Amino acid sequence: MTPTLEMLWEDADPQAVLRERHGLDGADEAADWAARTAAARWPLEDVRCERLVLSWSNGLAWLGTAQGQRLLKWSVDPALFARLQRASRVTAWLAERGVPVSPARSTDSGDRQVESHLPDGRPCSVGLQRVVAGDLLDVDDPTQVTAVGAALARLHLALADSPADLRTPADEAPTPLHDRVRGWLEPARAWLPAAAADHLTTRLDRLPAGGLAAQQVHGDVRAANVLVRDGEVAAFLDLEETRLDQPVAELARAAVLLGTRYRDWAPVSPGVQATFRAGYEQVRPLSDLEAAWWDVLVPWTTWAMVRPGAAPSWESAARALTGA
């Protein structure tokens, strides 16, 4: 039976994307390749592909096996291969410490991320995960929002203690927060309401330079990457974006983008953001400096979402935050 084939984010023809980016001629060939690759590298039996989803240079195949449902993920972008290797080790380390993630499964030889080849010979990086039961975060449920905030705090605390060989290289350290905001603000003055520019500038000027250390963070916390079951976080997904940043920077960005899914991007209310932060601070209270940065980063991140093609609700939310 031919599996379903769809795009995750993009408005594009999945058949064309499958052929042009992945060198696979249709869903049947892709399903056969995915099932054969999984069975050849992992201890699986009766492997069959049930669903295919494409996202940029990445592919996902939902597999039914005698051992249960599995998810095969692959990338054809060689620039991502080292990052995917590190992410596979990070998720395994986090899972051992009880952090809710979906760890990569080991192959027969003990590898968690392997390099393989697509039928046309192009290289790809492949990993296998167990399919985690749960639903995407519902931001209209305060219990879920609180639970995700608390789980993110525990994730940050765990990542702060991760071994050096699991961390993003120091040469990928983020631009200082002051420089990030000012670097965005200067060209944005051409279209940003004066009241919003003044609001951000005033609060930024009150903050001391430096003072916040960067550490490993998830990199892309939002509803699309959080599975919830029985009111608790079942798994943070897609740790491929793990990077160095200040925890409050991720917290603020996550608060703004918390409700975004695959093609449904809209802001959440200040009440949801406050509930999310309160859940986080149940586990990891913000310092006074982090709390001051929150007041800059939340409106800044919201204004950064005001771009051509964005929902009008983003500008409304940004104006409300800055009195513009």
Secondary structure, 3 states (H helix, E strand, C coil): CCCEEEECCCCCCHHHHHHHHHCCCCHHHHHHHHHHHHHHHCCCCCCEEEEEEEECCEEEEEEECCCCCEEEEEECCHHHHHHHHHHHHHHHHHHHCCCCECCECCCCCCCCEEEEECCCCCEEEEEEEECCCCEECCCCCHHHHHHHHHHHHHHHHHHHCCCHHHCCCHHHCCCCHHHHHHHHHHHHCCCCCHHHHHHHHHHHHCCCCCCCCCEEECCCCCHHHEEEECCEEEEECCHHHCEEECHHHHHHHHHHHCCCCCCCCCCCCHHHHHHHHHHHHHHCCCCHHHHHHHHHHHHHHHHHCCCCCCCHHHHHHHHHHHCC
